[in-house]
Amino acid sequence: TVIEDEPIQLSKKNQNTNYFSIYPNPTDGKLHIVYNTLLPEGSLVVYNRFGQAVYRGTINNQDEIIDFSTYVSGVYLIKIVNKEGVFIRKVVYE
């Protein structure tokens, strides 16, 4: 399965979509979030297919690893919010 890695940007404040990378996608357990540039402080939330937040964190410009092993297989949304805008990416956990 191949998932497009382009974020859906909900804010037109800044059109830069290269703030962060997510891999591997699909993931089989450990999802890496790599910040490609220094981001203003903000929040990171992972939502399941029901819209429930299953993980919450803050952006501190350190790469993160989110462990999906306790989650149910399916599609999740990664949402990053800061003063630059709102960025959402889809992730598949197999």
Protein Blocks (a to p, Z undefined) as FASTA:
>chain_A
ZZdfbdcdfbfkbmcfklbccdddddfkbacdddfbdcdddddddddfkopafbdcddeh
iacdddfklpccdddddddddfkbccddddddZZ
